[in-house]
Amino acid sequence: MFYLIFALNYLLLAPMHIGQIAEFHYSLDGDEVKMRFMIDQDEIKHFEFDNDCDFENLIALCTANYINENSTLVINHEALMFELESAHTDSGHLVVIQTAKFKSREVDHIYIKNDCFYSIDHHYRNRVVLDIDEFSGSYLLTNHKTEIWLE
């Protein structure tokens, strides 16, 4: 009986973790687009990337490189090139901040393609949050829906 009560308490009171989802938050600040990427730190450590990056010692740089190789943000036909600005951990999540220069003044349309983590886990999901001029919203991308086109 003791074990049953213990097990029920553990299941009911243990923190819930959704898992298998990463968040890409894009925001515009003047002539710069900032991308704030967040993923569960335990998840990213268990992924096996197919590149030569020293993931154990350079987790932020390797993650930034992987994101840049597997995702694209295009604004007004201008493909943005992101560079690693900083990284830190927050409540068990790896947070990677990248920035890109943006030359245009007005935003007419946005195209996003994101293939991150689908080759590693077909059930993975990517949440894209936009805060770029009038383009604000949250979009869920999956292995079957990898692109967003907004006008």
Backbone as a chain_set.jsonl record, in Angstrom:
{"seq": "MFYLIFALNYLLLAPMHIGQIAEFHYSLDGDEVKMRFMIDQDEIKHFEFDNDCDFENLIALCTANYINENSTLVINHEALMFELESAHTDSGHLVVIQTAKFKSREVDHIYIKNDCFYSIDHHYRNRVVLDIDEFSGSYLLTNHKTEIWLE", "coords": {"N": [[0.825, -1.188, 0.0], [1.955, 1.235, 0.784], [3.839, 1.68, -1.262], [2.153, 2.019, -3.45], [0.805, 4.407, -2.794], [3.024, 6.121, -2.687], [3.895, 5.972, -5.363], [1.667, 7.042, -6.736], [1.614, 9.655, -5.665], [4.077, 10.585, -6.605], [3.671, 10.512, -9.397], [1.564, 12.336, -9.666], [2.524, 14.705, -8.515], [4.986, 15.225, -9.596], [6.959, 17.338, -11.679], [5.657, 18.243, -14.831], [6.716, 17.535, -18.127], [6.75, 18.567, -21.387], [8.318, 18.044, -23.685], [10.139, 17.114, -26.7], [9.992, 19.43, -28.277], [11.06, 22.473, -29.654], [11.785, 25.974, -29.395], [11.681, 28.785, -31.476], [12.172, 32.073, -31.452], [11.603, 34.959, -33.14], [12.483, 38.331, -33.45], [12.255, 41.79, -34.333], [14.5, 44.427, -34.177], [15.172, 47.485, -34.825], [17.676, 47.641, -37.201], [18.197, 44.976, -37.046], [17.603, 41.509, -36.711], [16.634, 39.376, -34.209], [17.123, 36.113, -33.034], [15.882, 33.977, -30.709], [16.551, 30.987, -29.466], [15.308, 28.098, -27.898], [15.613, 25.112, -26.049], [15.078, 22.012, -24.377], [17.609, 21.171, -22.188], [18.494, 18.564, -21.569], [17.438, 17.106, -23.704], [18.806, 18.103, -26.004], [21.386, 17.298, -25.46], [21.275, 14.597, -25.87], [20.898, 14.25, -28.538], [22.24, 13.134, -31.615], [24.354, 14.588, -33.663], [25.241, 14.888, -37.091], [27.844, 15.97, -37.669], [31.132, 17.52, -37.535], [31.522, 18.898, -35.192], [32.656, 19.668, -31.914], [30.654, 18.727, -29.808], [30.339, 18.175, -27.079], [31.986, 20.033, -25.713], [31.457, 22.453, -26.967], [28.693, 23.251, -26.999], [26.805, 25.377, -27.442], [27.816, 26.733, -29.738], [27.868, 24.593, -31.588], [25.145, 23.956, -31.649], [24.088, 26.386, -32.654], [25.299, 26.397, -35.187], [24.105, 24.089, -36.283], [21.395, 24.875, -36.318], [21.552, 27.023, -38.146], [22.238, 25.65, -40.455], [19.971, 24.152, -40.925], [17.683, 25.672, -40.922], [15.848, 28.48, -42.245], [15.314, 31.932, -42.586], [13.6, 34.258, -44.396], [13.112, 37.516, -45.337], [11.278, 39.742, -47.195], [12.451, 38.731, -49.6], [15.075, 38.607, -48.807], [17.469, 36.614, -47.573], [18.32, 35.909, -44.334], [21.361, 35.927, -42.489], [22.384, 34.422, -39.725], [24.288, 35.032, -36.742], [26.042, 33.775, -33.954], [25.377, 35.209, -30.879], [25.118, 35.014, -28.05], [24.81, 32.657, -25.319], [23.118, 30.698, -22.86], [21.991, 28.89, -19.925], [18.72, 28.241, -18.679], [16.584, 27.4, -16.264], [16.858, 24.611, -16.822], [16.896, 24.657, -19.577], [18.521, 25.119, -22.694], [19.491, 28.142, -24.007], [19.938, 29.923, -26.887], [21.13, 32.746, -28.408], [20.94, 34.477, -31.398], [21.866, 36.808, -33.959], [21.005, 38.807, -36.842], [21.723, 40.981, -39.546], [19.434, 43.307, -40.958], [18.369, 44.776, -43.821], [16.199, 46.082, -45.089], [13.464, 48.406, -44.641], [10.675, 48.22, -44.364], [8.49, 45.465, -43.769], [7.297, 43.21, -45.952], [6.741, 40.556, -46.603], [7.224, 37.258, -45.226], [9.163, 34.363, -45.116], [9.657, 31.187, -43.826], [11.61, 28.363, -43.334], [12.038, 25.368, -41.73], [13.822, 22.698, -40.772], [14.847, 21.556, -38.531], [15.906, 19.025, -36.369], [14.138, 17.023, -37.271], [15.222, 14.916, -38.742], [16.473, 13.567, -36.785], [14.533, 12.924, -34.902], [11.483, 11.988, -35.855], [9.082, 12.773, -34.793], [9.43, 15.198, -33.696], [8.801, 18.655, -32.855], [8.663, 22.082, -33.813], [8.296, 25.208, -32.476], [7.521, 28.286, -33.752], [7.814, 31.595, -33.063], [6.779, 34.747, -33.909], [7.646, 38.155, -33.907], [7.664, 40.486, -35.597], [7.289, 43.455, -36.929], [4.069, 43.896, -38.279], [3.698, 41.213, -38.368], [2.96, 39.024, -36.234], [2.771, 36.229, -34.165], [2.236, 32.735, -33.37], [3.469, 29.659, -34.455], [3.221, 26.226, -35.188], [5.485, 23.91, -36.271], [6.037, 20.841, -37.988], [7.296, 17.571, -38.893], [5.827, 17.152, -41.166], [4.908, 19.629, -41.887], [6.847, 22.071, -42.693], [7.276, 24.648, -43.456], [6.556, 28.205, -43.545], [4.697, 30.778, -44.971], [4.121, 34.113, -45.126], [2.172, 36.967, -45.875]], "CA": [[0.0, 0.0, 0.0], [2.862, 2.377, 0.858], [4.417, 1.893, -2.584], [1.098, 2.53, -4.315], [0.611, 5.812, -2.439], [4.227, 6.825, -3.117], [3.894, 6.048, -6.826], [0.626, 7.991, -7.143], [2.081, 11.0, -5.313], [5.155, 10.951, -7.529], [3.096, 10.778, -10.709], [0.707, 13.52, -9.62], [3.228, 15.894, -8.067], [6.224, 15.435, -10.358], [6.783, 18.353, -12.72], [5.368, 17.698, -16.156], [7.591, 18.024, -19.186], [6.133, 18.271, -22.671], [9.375, 17.4, -24.468], [10.118, 17.021, -28.153], [9.626, 20.694, -28.911], [12.02, 23.572, -29.514], [11.145, 27.25, -29.706], [12.441, 29.788, -32.218], [11.48, 33.358, -31.318], [12.221, 35.971, -33.996], [12.005, 39.686, -33.199], [12.94, 42.83, -35.087], [14.918, 45.57, -33.362], [15.915, 48.377, -35.71], [18.214, 46.983, -38.393], [18.681, 43.671, -36.608], [16.631, 40.484, -36.328], [17.175, 38.529, -33.154], [16.497, 34.812, -32.871], [16.1, 33.357, -29.394], [16.255, 29.563, -29.586], [15.281, 27.443, -26.588], [15.357, 23.677, -26.088], [15.397, 21.319, -23.137], [19.043, 20.869, -22.185], [18.687, 17.113, -21.609], [17.134, 16.631, -25.057], [19.86, 18.465, -26.954], [22.588, 16.521, -25.151], [21.1, 13.223, -26.34], [20.85, 14.223, -30.002], [23.489, 12.796, -32.283], [24.474, 15.387, -34.868], [26.123, 14.319, -38.107], [28.88, 16.92, -38.106], [32.414, 17.364, -36.861], [31.609, 19.857, -34.094], [32.915, 19.116, -30.579], [29.399, 19.055, -29.133], [30.519, 18.091, -25.621], [32.63, 21.244, -25.196], [31.002, 23.662, -27.667], [27.271, 22.977, -27.219], [26.112, 26.544, -28.004], [28.294, 26.936, -31.101], [27.407, 23.468, -32.404], [23.696, 24.121, -31.81], [23.886, 27.514, -33.561], [25.672, 25.946, -36.535], [23.076, 23.157, -36.728], [20.201, 25.68, -36.628], [21.815, 27.784, -39.369], [22.263, 24.725, -41.584], [18.692, 23.474, -41.08], [16.536, 26.589, -40.924], [16.019, 29.673, -43.061], [14.369, 33.031, -42.452], [13.703, 35.177, -45.519], [12.208, 38.663, -45.227], [11.327, 40.539, -48.433], [13.401, 38.069, -50.501], [16.423, 38.72, -48.24], [17.788, 35.52, -46.65], [19.121, 36.442, -43.236], [22.477, 35.097, -42.037], [22.482, 34.612, -38.278], [25.566, 34.798, -36.066], [25.907, 33.531, -32.523], [25.626, 36.363, -30.018], [25.33, 34.55, -26.679], [24.076, 31.46, -24.926], [23.074, 30.428, -21.421], [20.96, 27.949, -19.519], [17.669, 28.843, -17.879], [15.621, 26.401, -15.769], [17.012, 23.343, -17.524], [16.812, 24.852, -21.014], [19.61, 25.804, -23.382], [19.003, 29.31, -24.734], [20.957, 30.407, -27.818], [20.725, 34.003, -29.028], [21.651, 34.794, -32.634], [21.395, 38.033, -34.596], [21.283, 38.98, -38.267], [21.457, 42.327, -40.058], [18.263, 43.404, -41.811], [18.575, 46.019, -44.569], [14.944, 46.723, -45.474], [12.772, 49.198, -43.622], [9.341, 47.667, -44.204], [8.396, 44.021, -43.937], [6.154, 42.89, -46.807], [6.435, 39.129, -46.491], [8.181, 36.441, -44.471], [9.208, 32.929, -45.429], [10.469, 30.421, -42.876], [11.735, 26.92, -43.541], [12.719, 24.834, -40.557], [13.96, 21.243, -40.775], [15.638, 21.183, -37.356], [15.662, 17.865, -35.511], [13.237, 16.025, -37.845], [15.983, 13.731, -39.153], [16.873, 12.892, -35.544], [13.293, 12.442, -34.293], [10.409, 12.34, -36.789], [7.941, 13.305, -34.048], [9.82, 16.47, -33.096], [8.042, 19.833, -33.275], [9.326, 23.374, -33.637], [7.393, 26.336, -32.299], [8.073, 29.528, -34.275], [7.11, 32.77, -32.548], [7.189, 35.929, -34.664], [7.349, 39.497, -33.417], [8.328, 41.291, -36.619], [6.302, 44.422, -37.42], [2.69, 43.413, -38.111], [3.706, 39.753, -38.384], [3.099, 38.493, -34.878], [2.001, 35.009, -33.993], [2.919, 31.51, -32.985], [3.207, 28.632, -35.454], [3.809, 24.935, -34.863], [5.991, 23.189, -37.429], [6.272, 19.416, -37.76], [7.959, 16.867, -39.979], [4.951, 17.239, -42.338], [4.703, 21.048, -42.206], [8.148, 22.646, -42.356], [7.412, 25.991, -44.014], [5.558, 29.236, -43.289], [4.755, 31.906, -45.895], [3.199, 35.147, -44.64], [2.156, 38.221, -46.638]], "C": [[0.88, 1.267, 0.0], [3.426, 2.703, -0.522], [3.393, 2.455, -3.571], [0.862, 4.018, -4.053], [1.814, 6.641, -2.889], [4.226, 7.027, -4.632], [2.85, 7.052, -7.315], [1.029, 9.426, -6.828], [3.164, 11.468, -6.272], [4.594, 11.324, -8.899], [2.279, 12.07, -10.728], [1.469, 14.796, -9.303], [4.518, 16.17, -8.82], [5.983, 16.484, -11.43], [6.574, 17.695, -14.074], [6.305, 18.336, -17.177], [6.986, 17.606, -20.512], [7.124, 17.547, -23.576], [9.124, 17.45, -25.966], [9.619, 18.288, -28.83], [10.716, 21.726, -28.626], [11.299, 24.852, -29.909], [12.132, 28.181, -30.377], [11.646, 31.078, -32.133], [12.252, 34.412, -32.104], [11.62, 37.332, -33.671], [12.875, 40.678, -33.969], [13.235, 43.996, -34.162], [15.793, 46.47, -34.233], [16.363, 47.675, -36.967], [18.75, 45.59, -38.073], [17.495, 42.758, -36.275], [17.314, 39.588, -35.318], [16.394, 37.221, -33.129], [16.887, 34.275, -31.492], [15.618, 31.915, -29.515], [16.299, 28.939, -28.199], [14.882, 25.978, -26.758], [15.72, 23.09, -24.734], [16.855, 20.841, -23.198], [19.304, 19.364, -22.243], [18.414, 16.549, -23.002], [18.295, 16.89, -26.008], [21.127, 17.648, -26.706], [22.486, 15.085, -25.666], [20.985, 13.118, -27.86], [22.232, 13.878, -30.543], [23.537, 13.55, -33.608], [25.5, 14.764, -35.801], [27.144, 15.333, -38.596], [30.12, 16.752, -37.24], [32.587, 18.3, -35.669], [31.82, 19.115, -32.763], [31.744, 19.48, -29.663], [29.54, 19.06, -27.616], [31.051, 19.398, -25.035], [32.105, 22.543, -25.805], [29.507, 23.57, -27.99], [26.546, 24.152, -27.873], [26.519, 26.775, -29.457], [27.798, 25.827, -32.028], [25.909, 23.574, -32.673], [23.398, 25.253, -32.787], [24.212, 27.112, -35.001], [24.604, 25.008, -37.107], [21.812, 23.916, -37.138], [20.399, 26.414, -37.954], [21.835, 26.899, -40.609], [20.882, 24.16, -41.904], [17.466, 24.377, -41.005], [16.884, 27.85, -41.706], [14.931, 30.676, -42.712], [14.641, 34.001, -43.593], [12.658, 36.272, -45.314], [12.387, 39.506, -46.483], [12.39, 40.015, -49.408], [14.844, 38.172, -50.023], [16.634, 37.594, -47.219], [18.726, 36.057, -45.57], [20.173, 35.426, -42.793], [22.694, 35.382, -40.55], [23.867, 34.27, -37.766], [25.303, 34.659, -34.575], [26.281, 34.784, -31.739], [25.943, 35.922, -28.592], [24.537, 33.275, -26.448], [24.141, 31.318, -23.414], [22.043, 29.341, -21.15], [19.986, 28.662, -18.593], [16.657, 27.752, -17.522], [15.668, 25.104, -16.574], [16.896, 23.434, -19.033], [18.083, 25.537, -21.521], [18.982, 26.937, -24.186], [20.162, 29.837, -25.58], [20.395, 31.645, -28.507], [21.596, 34.238, -30.258], [21.058, 36.074, -33.225], [21.785, 38.039, -36.07], [20.95, 40.417, -38.641], [20.272, 42.266, -41.013], [18.292, 44.761, -42.496], [17.29, 46.772, -44.88], [14.346, 47.51, -44.318], [11.383, 48.646, -43.337], [9.377, 46.169, -44.449], [7.127, 43.727, -44.721], [5.753, 41.425, -46.71], [7.581, 38.404, -45.789], [8.038, 34.996, -44.921], [10.137, 32.275, -44.421], [10.444, 28.964, -43.295], [12.554, 26.393, -42.384], [12.666, 23.307, -40.59], [14.723, 20.739, -39.553], [15.047, 19.985, -36.614], [14.747, 16.797, -36.112], [13.982, 14.772, -38.294], [16.446, 12.929, -37.938], [15.664, 12.239, -34.88], [12.136, 12.913, -35.165], [9.186, 12.95, -36.092], [8.236, 14.676, -33.439], [8.982, 17.612, -33.66], [8.86, 21.083, -32.99], [8.268, 24.464, -33.555], [8.118, 27.586, -32.793], [7.197, 30.666, -33.771], [7.671, 33.985, -33.274], [6.741, 37.197, -33.951], [8.097, 40.474, -34.328], [7.271, 42.17, -37.283], [4.885, 43.882, -37.208], [2.591, 41.896, -38.134], [4.008, 39.235, -36.98], [2.234, 37.25, -34.778], [2.886, 33.854, -33.619], [2.489, 30.406, -33.946], [3.921, 27.35, -35.057], [4.204, 24.234, -36.155], [6.283, 21.746, -37.04], [7.031, 18.848, -38.949], [7.144, 16.973, -41.275], [4.666, 18.68, -42.77], [5.948, 21.802, -41.749], [8.31, 24.092, -42.799], [6.248, 26.901, -43.607], [5.775, 30.334, -44.334], [3.699, 32.897, -45.445], [3.324, 36.395, -45.498], [1.292, 39.232, -45.911]], "O": [[0.583, 2.239, -0.694], [3.485, 3.869, -0.91], [3.733, 3.272, -4.426], [0.732, 4.799, -4.995], [1.646, 7.741, -3.416], [4.521, 8.117, -5.121], [3.132, 7.836, -8.222], [0.807, 10.321, -7.643], [3.163, 12.622, -6.701], [4.992, 12.328, -9.489], [2.31, 12.811, -11.711], [1.094, 15.868, -9.778], [5.085, 17.254, -8.688], [4.909, 16.517, -12.03], [7.235, 16.714, -14.414], [6.634, 19.519, -17.093], [6.736, 16.422, -20.737], [6.778, 16.528, -24.173], [8.032, 17.788, -26.424], [8.911, 18.228, -29.835], [11.22, 21.831, -27.508], [10.326, 24.822, -30.662], [13.262, 28.352, -29.92], [10.551, 31.164, -32.69], [13.4, 34.723, -31.787], [10.399, 37.48, -33.62], [14.057, 40.44, -34.218], [12.355, 44.493, -33.459], [16.997, 46.247, -34.363], [15.538, 47.164, -37.724], [19.647, 45.089, -38.751], [16.523, 43.177, -35.647], [18.425, 39.105, -35.539], [15.165, 37.216, -33.194], [18.066, 34.143, -31.166], [14.422, 31.66, -29.649], [17.209, 29.212, -27.416], [13.955, 25.645, -27.497], [16.578, 23.623, -24.03], [17.263, 20.185, -24.156], [20.248, 18.933, -22.906], [19.089, 15.614, -23.433], [18.718, 15.991, -26.735], [21.859, 17.341, -27.646], [23.507, 14.429, -25.874], [20.977, 12.015, -28.406], [23.254, 14.284, -29.99], [22.843, 13.191, -34.56], [26.495, 14.19, -35.361], [27.294, 15.535, -39.801], [30.141, 15.933, -36.321], [33.707, 18.472, -35.186], [31.225, 18.063, -32.53], [31.827, 20.407, -28.857], [28.914, 19.878, -26.942], [30.608, 19.821, -23.967], [32.285, 23.615, -25.227], [29.107, 23.789, -29.133], [25.741, 23.938, -28.78], [25.662, 26.991, -30.314], [27.354, 26.107, -33.141], [25.453, 23.314, -33.786], [22.544, 25.102, -33.661], [23.474, 27.456, -35.925], [24.241, 25.12, -38.278], [21.227, 23.632, -38.183], [19.5, 26.421, -38.795], [21.485, 27.353, -41.698], [20.639, 23.733, -43.033], [16.335, 23.892, -41.023], [18.048, 28.235, -41.815], [13.765, 30.311, -42.56], [15.754, 34.503, -43.747], [11.472, 35.99, -45.14], [13.497, 39.933, -46.803], [13.147, 40.803, -49.975], [15.758, 37.848, -50.782], [16.053, 37.616, -46.134], [19.793, 36.592, -45.87], [19.909, 34.225, -42.731], [23.138, 36.468, -40.178], [24.534, 33.363, -38.264], [24.448, 35.343, -34.012], [27.363, 35.344, -31.916], [26.911, 36.39, -27.992], [23.71, 32.872, -27.267], [25.095, 31.76, -22.773], [21.311, 28.928, -22.05], [20.36, 29.555, -17.832], [15.954, 27.245, -18.396], [14.629, 24.568, -16.959], [16.808, 22.409, -19.709], [18.64, 26.414, -20.862], [18.048, 26.714, -24.958], [21.23, 30.156, -25.059], [19.323, 31.602, -29.111], [22.824, 34.204, -30.179], [19.885, 36.379, -33.01], [22.739, 37.385, -36.491], [20.004, 40.999, -38.111], [20.118, 41.311, -41.774], [18.244, 45.792, -41.825], [17.304, 48.002, -44.928], [14.693, 47.292, -43.158], [10.959, 48.609, -42.182], [10.187, 45.67, -45.23], [6.019, 43.959, -44.236], [4.568, 41.094, -46.734], [8.723, 38.862, -45.761], [6.93, 34.483, -45.083], [11.252, 32.739, -44.188], [9.385, 28.403, -43.574], [13.634, 26.905, -42.09], [11.6, 22.706, -40.453], [15.196, 19.602, -39.549], [13.861, 19.948, -36.284], [14.592, 15.739, -35.503], [13.428, 13.674, -38.233], [16.772, 11.747, -38.056], [15.763, 11.129, -34.358], [11.839, 14.107, -35.209], [8.349, 13.574, -36.744], [7.392, 15.247, -32.747], [8.511, 17.548, -34.796], [9.647, 21.127, -32.045], [7.448, 24.619, -34.46], [9.204, 27.909, -32.311], [5.992, 30.696, -34.02], [8.877, 34.229, -33.26], [5.615, 37.296, -33.462], [9.015, 41.179, -33.908], [6.467, 41.7, -38.088], [4.534, 43.463, -36.105], [1.507, 41.347, -37.938], [5.164, 39.04, -36.603], [1.099, 37.229, -35.253], [4.11, 33.968, -33.557], [1.301, 30.236, -34.22], [5.08, 27.376, -34.642], [3.367, 23.994, -37.026], [6.716, 21.462, -35.924], [7.364, 19.566, -39.891], [7.71, 16.893, -42.366], [4.231, 18.916, -43.896], [6.089, 22.133, -40.572], [9.35, 24.705, -42.555], [5.13, 26.447, -43.361], [6.906, 30.768, -44.556], [2.515, 32.565, -45.388], [4.43, 36.834, -45.815], [1.138, 40.361, -46.377]]}, "num_chains": 1, "name": "protein.A"}
